[in-house]
């Protein structure tokens, strides 16, 4: 019998905390508590060697149901389209104009946070409408 495993989704980025806090706002996620023995993440970071300070940051679903997101600092910038991306499910169960309105409303909420609007893909005979976007470091995601 196969057991279901929890997964973590990891993003390469330049500024892990900034990107993590963006995704907290998008998904309603929270920053996990600091490691045992530390009052804050800043207290913990000060114990790390300088080259490790700010190298990673995480956020999590407060209910514990969704995957943990981990953001790790990498030296290179984003060059090509992501092979994997998140679909933020804001239009589940909605069709037509009602779905488009939900996608547009969420897009309008995310743009002031630093998201960039991409292409609106209208429904066809196989798929419902979705809206391509980018996070604050250019990582693609969809409002679906």
C-alpha positions in Angstrom: 0.0 0.0 0.0 1.4 3.4 -1.0 1.3 6.1 1.6 0.7 9.8 0.7 3.6 12.0 1.5 3.7 15.7 2.3 5.8 17.8 -0.1 7.7 21.0 0.1 8.0 23.3 -3.0 11.4 25.0 -3.3 12.0 28.2 -5.1 15.5 29.5 -6.2 15.6 33.3 -5.7 17.8 36.2 -4.9 15.9 37.4 -1.7 14.3 34.5 0.1 12.5 36.4 2.8 11.1 39.0 0.4 9.7 36.3 -1.9 8.4 34.2 1.0 6.5 37.1 2.4 5.0 37.8 -1.0 3.7 34.2 -1.2 2.4 34.5 2.4 0.2 37.4 1.1 -0.8 35.5 -2.0 -1.8 32.3 -0.3 -2.7 33.3 3.2 0.4 31.4 4.5 2.4 32.3 7.6 6.0 32.2 8.6 6.8 29.2 10.8 7.9 29.8 14.3 11.7 30.2 14.8 13.8 27.2 15.9 13.5 26.1 19.5 15.6 28.4 21.8 15.2 31.5 19.6 12.6 34.3 20.1 12.8 35.5 16.5 14.1 34.4 13.1 16.5 37.4 13.4 18.0 36.0 16.6 18.5 32.7 14.8 20.0 34.3 11.7 22.6 36.1 13.9 24.0 32.7 15.0 24.8 31.7 11.4 28.0 32.4 9.5 27.7 35.5 7.4 27.4 33.6 4.1 24.4 31.6 5.4 22.5 34.6 6.8 19.5 35.3 4.7 20.1 32.2 2.5 16.7 30.6 3.1 13.2 31.4 4.3 10.0 29.4 4.5 6.3 29.8 4.7 3.5 27.4 5.5 -0.2 26.8 5.4 -1.4 27.7 8.9 -3.8 24.7 8.7 -1.0 22.3 7.9 -2.8 21.0 4.8 -1.0 22.8 2.0 2.7 22.2 1.1 5.4 24.2 2.8 7.2 26.6 0.5 10.9 27.1 0.9 12.9 29.8 -0.7 16.7 29.5 -1.2 19.1 32.1 -2.3 21.1 31.3 -5.4 23.7 33.4 -7.2 22.3 33.2 -10.7 19.2 35.1 -11.8 16.2 33.7 -13.5 16.9 33.1 -17.2 14.2 30.9 -18.7 10.5 30.0 -18.1 9.8 27.8 -15.1 9.3 24.1 -15.8 7.1 23.9 -12.7 4.8 26.6 -11.5 2.0 27.1 -8.9 -1.6 27.4 -9.9 -3.4 29.6 -7.4 -7.0 28.2 -7.5 -9.2 31.3 -7.2 -11.8 30.3 -9.8 -12.5 26.7 -8.8 -16.1 25.8 -9.7 -16.7 29.1 -11.6 -17.2 29.4 -15.3 -17.6 32.1 -17.9 -17.9 35.7 -16.8 -18.0 34.7 -13.1 -14.7 32.9 -13.4 -13.1 35.8 -15.3 -14.3 38.3 -12.6 -12.7 36.1 -9.9 -9.4 36.0 -11.8 -9.4 39.7 -12.5 -10.2 40.5 -8.8 -7.3 38.4 -7.6 -5.0 39.9 -10.2 -6.0 43.4 -9.0 -5.2 42.3 -5.3 -1.8 40.9 -6.3 -0.4 43.7 -8.5 0.1 46.1 -5.6 2.1 43.3 -3.8 4.5 43.3 -6.8 3.0 40.6 -9.0 3.1 41.2 -12.8 0.1 40.4 -15.0 0.7 38.1 -17.9 -1.6 36.7 -20.5 -5.3 35.9 -20.0 -6.0 32.6 -21.6 -9.7 32.3 -22.3 -11.7 29.1 -22.0 -11.7 26.7 -24.9 -13.3 23.3 -25.4 -10.8 21.6 -23.0 -9.8 24.2 -20.4 -11.3 26.9 -18.3 -9.9 30.4 -18.4 -6.7 31.2 -16.4 -4.4 34.2 -16.0 -0.6 33.9 -16.2 1.3 36.1 -13.8 4.8 36.5 -12.3 5.9 36.9 -8.7 8.2 39.6 -7.5 11.3 37.8 -8.9 9.7 36.8 -12.2 8.7 33.3 -11.3 5.6 32.3 -13.3 2.3 31.3 -11.7 -1.3 31.1 -12.8 -4.5 32.3 -11.4 -6.7 29.3 -12.1 
